[in-house]
């Protein structure tokens, strides 16, 4: 006698897995811009273009006389301030729409279009490069708010750390792969290319890579209806600010999320400053040439791929909070070891690069997934907009401390070691976060391992 069918198989895990695989590709796509353009090629290339246009070693920016060597820093700072202002209302708007994948792709494609303008910044036309980097950075920041807000929609609470870690891992792999190809182009200079032409081609390839691979999440993700939006009236702009103000009033109801945000600001600032200052430290303090520095950058990129996956597995066993704390302890060891690195010896510098790679992707990936557990459903984009906006709004703390310590001591060794304060404060604040309480306050399910 045949058995009676009493139910229908739950296919949601299969659909989630399909969307997660598509979602990973956006980290792969945008990391090409971050590594090839923002981290390596943009600043030295634009400085060269600005120097060609300079009069008395100055270019005029909105009536201000700026040294060409300072121009990239000012442009990045300006775009950072703009994004810190623009992201919170954008997040509120994203929480009110179900067409998140369209917005994600739209920001990515407009950002890639801005980035492609760098190909045309040649001769003394540095203004095109300035517009390109400001527009691309703004669109990248906006796309990351949308991208991170999709994470809770395509994964359950117990899947979150694994999915976030794999996304970061794919990002480091994709960014590192294109960077290796582009650096080979810049170093070898085939077909009679000049170094400037090779740099322009490399930056254009990163823009095309960003746009092309965004097609995968665009077609692979589904639209999810918004949940728990505030009942405010008016046009989209007015409704977005209405929801934003309501969320700001309600944030006091989620003290664990706010405590983690404060912890994140400290330890992430430390991480970003170590990365931003490592080339300066290697060149000026340890005496390494560009070849060693480039090799170290690539090493960090590819090791970070494995590091992100490793941290995801550790989080599944001991919980994300403990794993992040372990990562912060490792960062403290790293800046302490940097204090004693011998000058001119490559091997210890590369070992330190391996250590950075292991904890770099892991701490950032788990910070994203851990925060997603502490925020209420339907407010993902808003809270991630604060996550990114506050990151950008305070990202100058670490570099300020690094610069001041160097100015007072005349050495980069105590300057790099001073960043230990950011990891210590971040860790102490993170220890105050009651994970289970924060998850319950947000109305989310508590994973088996926290």
ABEGO torsion letter per residue (X at the ends): XBBBBABBBBAAAAAAAAAAAAAAAAAAAAAAAAAAAAAAAAAAAAAAAAAAABBGGBBBBGGBBBBAAAAAAAAAAAAAAAAAAAAAAAAAAAAABABAAAAAAAAAAAAAAAAAAAAABBEABAAAAAAAAAAAAAAAAAAAAAAAAAAAAABBAAAAAAAAAAAAAAAAAAAAAAAAAAAAAAAAGBGGBBAAAAAAAAAAAAAAAAAAAAAAAAAABBBBBBBGBBBBBEBAAAAAAAAAAAAAAAAAABAAAAAAAAAAAAAAAAAAAAAAAAAAAAAAAAGBBAAAAAAAAAAAAAAAAAAAAAAAAAAAAAEAAAAAAAAAAAAAAAAAAAAABBBGBAAAAAAAAAAAAAAAAAAAAAAAAAAAAABBBGAAAAAAAAAAAAAAAAAAAAAAAAAAAAAAAGBAAAAAAAAAAAAAAAAAAAAABBAAAAAAAAGBBBBABX
